[in-house]
Amino acid sequence: MIGPAHPAAAAAPEETVDVAVNAADIAADNRNGLTFKGFGVLSANSTSAVLLDYKAQHPDSYARLLRILFGGRHPIMTHVKIEMGNDRNNSTGPDPATMRTETEPANVARAPGFQLAADAKKLNPDLKVSILRWNAPVWANTNDKIYKWYKDTILAAYRTYGYMVDYVNPGVNEAAADLAWTKQYASLVRTDADGFRPGEAARYNRIKVVISDEAGIGSFGPAMVADADLRDAVAAAGYHYNTDDDSGGNFTRLAEEFDEEVWNSEAQATFSNSRYRPNNNTPDPTVPGTGIGGAGSALEMANTVVKGFVKSRRTHFVYQPAIGSFYEGGQYAFKELVSARDPWSGWMHYDAGLAVLQHFSSFATTGWENSDGTAGIWRVIPQASTSTATGTNPIVGRNGLPNYLTMAAPDATAFSTVIVNDSEYPRTYRITPTGFRLKPNPKLAAWETRAADPGQPFDANYKRHIGNITAGPDGTYTIKVKPYAVVSVTSLDVTRDPAWTAPLPVEGKRPVLDADPARGVLWADGFDYRGKTVPVIGPGGVVTPRRKGFVDTRGGVTGADPLYTWDRNGAFEAFRAEDGNYVLRQQIDRASTGVGRAWNNADPITGVGDLRWTDYQARVDVRFERAPAADNYAALGARSTGGGNSHGLAGTPYAIWLGSDGTWQLRRTGTTIVSGTLAEFDATAWHRLALRVTGNQVTGFVDGSQVFSWTDEVPFLSGRVDVASGFHHTRFDNLRIERVPGHRPYYAEFLDNLQMNGTGLVYGGGWRHTNGRGMFEYHRTASTSQGPGATIAHTFTGTGLDFAGPNDGSARVNVRVDGELVAADQPTRTATNFQQTFDVRGLPRGRHTVTLEVLTGTLVVDAVGVRG
């Protein structure tokens, strides 16, 4: 099979790659080290913050997600890893502590990962579940208490959801292993006989240990090789973001000689939306554009799998996060395989990275071998796998040299070779199988995933059968792999496997959160969910008619996870007060729970709503439970879009801050603009905070009285609502975000800068379009003008456009509307991520084309908002 050559193919020498696949090299007796276990989902650090909102509001979307990730005969994901939290930020945000005090019964319903695992097991009963911790609650300050926290949580998961955790890391995430404690923990788990209900102890005693989840090459390899007792205690060796072995080759030895599992227990997914990647024009190395390849791409993920096995025998890869179910602008945003950020609409984006992973998982039997070796899990064959990619994180395979991985059934009845070509050059492979028990004169099927050709839908070449290959006279099978493509060459017939042949869903429009347009309410919540129910997911991922109470499935009456909120520090939960009514309560309290350690230290804060909200008024009632103190306050914020300081109130563009002593402030990104003191303030009473944002005007109210009105000359013009407090029990109620008469409440459309096809953006002149950028940029992309004369245009229906992106304010532009010059030599504003650097407003509502022409300086465009 010969595919068309890339235009730059002549620039690189082409040599045929010979792959000898010998059935004699299948290590059938190796049941752990060389079995291909597939891929895993990590639920941690608030990345699943709004995932269960999908289950509550759009259960069909949630069930489809389960079926795509965990369903079928060849599931993509075989493992859910849960990083237990302590209600403090550990990057994107916190995960709830299952036990906030030593005497509190473990509550796994608070943490979404446990429920996700339970639902995933409805599709794949063999799914593995593992836990570890980042930081512990304050009370769990000894190994004995850590053991109690783990044990009580594991048993709570079993009693609540019916599954026993399979693996535990007894240590701390991304920290060197405490080997003495590891052995002690393994011994405790195996021998513990106290406090179990009938049938639990035997299951609990079979829990396995994994270490150490270090960031970089594991430091414990030599100890594992040298210490048989440690090898007996530890079932899986895992480390993060590095594909290589240590200098002694110890992890390769663990897999091959000692039959130990070696995991890439936290790996990188795609760094952007693969749909837009083909629009980049950055040469890498010489040709503009990389299709679905290049830096931080789906093909780079595939090369990480190949190189991870070749260099250190990794046979399992866990993605953090595989599901990005938190709002844009959070730390590690757009580093995911599924984007699930709009639970009010059910919208999800399924990235091409999933199709690339299916090139491995759908052409093998993956998972964990059983004790007698009869499960038929495929082995990876080192002698038929090669990586020439460089680097460890990221992996660079753009040199056009060989990268491939071969898996085979342990009984030599089938095999598959996955070929990754993350380069601009075609590459010919010649595969020679020997010793396999295949049918006479077999043909090998070739399946391909790459970007669309010109004029095709973006996913036209995803998971595509490109033909069957017949052996030559010498028994070899020859295929030419196109640039920026992954190809699986297999003896399997998967044409009747609907999980493989079905295309990934293509997301449609993203409706803005606008809960009650007739009453002008964008969103309102009194946090009383009595009567609200959630469907039960049944076998096969079916949404059943059975229902459970919303509160019970989200933590219970002492604190349930509210709808649409994303905590970045602390724990904000729907809480039943003494009078029986529900309020939103910040649950981490210096006096009663203590305050644990954090990755990003700041006071409690949560967000709600839609990035695309623009002009609105928000209000909320607040009440302090603790005595007045300098750090005891409540705040309401507006136009929040995330960023490097979004883990605290310093990242919120505008906030009205109320101290428990009656002082108030307007804060702009943490800086006090104006302040005052309320007369005769009652700290024990309820008070109402309100904040109105319209254009560059910010107005604040306390208890119905205006306390400030301020004009921002460098405004933030869109974003969500934040609620914040100190580390004290603080109550909020009657949250309401509503339209302001005469103002547009949200963008009619919000485009990524690389959204160029169809009715997207049109660029002229010199622009550098890049992807794989920073986590606080929309889809990790940006377009940067390359000199005078660069233009950007968009045709839309509405009243204007806002241009957002990090800018130094150097650009000056001409503005044309419908071909007419309406403003010449206009300045742009300095701006940070998601902040508007230039806007065109006040047009009569209708069909318009707006064009900006750069005259001087540099314009960076990250996103464009259409004013409706």
Secondary structure as UniProt FT lines:
FT   TURN            7..8
FT   HELIX           9..11
FT   STRAND          17..22
FT   HELIX           23..25
FT   TURN            28..29
FT   STRAND          38..43
FT   TURN            45..50
FT   HELIX           51..57
FT   HELIX           59..70
FT   STRAND          77..84
FT   TURN            102..103
FT   HELIX           108..110
FT   HELIX           112..121
FT   TURN            122..123
FT   TURN            125..126
FT   STRAND          128..133
FT   TURN            138..139
FT   HELIX           143..161
FT   STRAND          167..172
FT   TURN            173..174
FT   HELIX           179..191
FT   TURN            198..199
FT   HELIX           200..205
FT   STRAND          208..215
FT   TURN            219..220
FT   HELIX           221..226
FT   HELIX           228..233
FT   STRAND          236..240
FT   TURN            247..248
FT   HELIX           250..256
FT   STRAND          261..267
FT   TURN            274..276
FT   HELIX           277..279
FT   TURN            291..292
FT   TURN            295..296
FT   HELIX           298..312
FT   STRAND          316..319
FT   TURN            320..321
FT   STRAND          323..324
FT   TURN            328..329
FT   TURN            331..334
FT   STRAND          338..342
FT   TURN            343..346
FT   STRAND          347..350
FT   HELIX           352..361
FT   TURN            362..363
FT   TURN            371..372
FT   STRAND          379..380
FT   HELIX           382..384
FT   STRAND          386..387
FT   TURN            398..399
FT   STRAND          403..408
FT   TURN            410..411
FT   STRAND          415..421
FT   STRAND          427..434
FT   STRAND          443..450
FT   TURN            454..455
FT   TURN            458..461
FT   STRAND          464..470
FT   TURN            473..474
FT   STRAND          477..481
FT   STRAND          485..490
FT   TURN            495..496
FT   HELIX           498..501
FT   HELIX           517..519
FT   STRAND          521..525
FT   TURN            530..531
FT   STRAND          533..538
FT   HELIX           539..541
FT   STRAND          542..549
FT   HELIX           550..553
FT   TURN            554..555
FT   TURN            557..558
FT   TURN            563..564
FT   STRAND          565..569
FT   STRAND          572..576
FT   TURN            578..579
FT   STRAND          582..586
FT   TURN            590..593
FT   STRAND          605..608
FT   TURN            611..612
FT   STRAND          616..624
FT   TURN            630..631
FT   STRAND          633..640
FT   TURN            644..647
FT   HELIX           649..651
FT   STRAND          654..659
FT   TURN            660..661
FT   STRAND          663..668
FT   TURN            669..670
FT   STRAND          671..677
FT   TURN            679..680
FT   TURN            683..684
FT   STRAND          687..694
FT   TURN            695..696
FT   STRAND          697..702
FT   TURN            703..704
FT   STRAND          705..711
FT   STRAND          720..725
FT   STRAND          730..738
FT   TURN            741..742
FT   STRAND          746..752
FT   TURN            753..754
FT   TURN            758..759
FT   STRAND          762..764
FT   STRAND          767..770
FT   TURN            775..776
FT   HELIX           778..780
FT   STRAND          782..785
FT   TURN            788..789
FT   STRAND          791..798
FT   STRAND          800..804
FT   STRAND          807..808
FT   STRAND          812..817
FT   TURN            818..819
FT   STRAND          820..827
FT   STRAND          830..831
FT   TURN            833..834
FT   STRAND          836..840
FT   STRAND          846..856
FT   STRAND          860..861
FT   STRAND          863..867
//
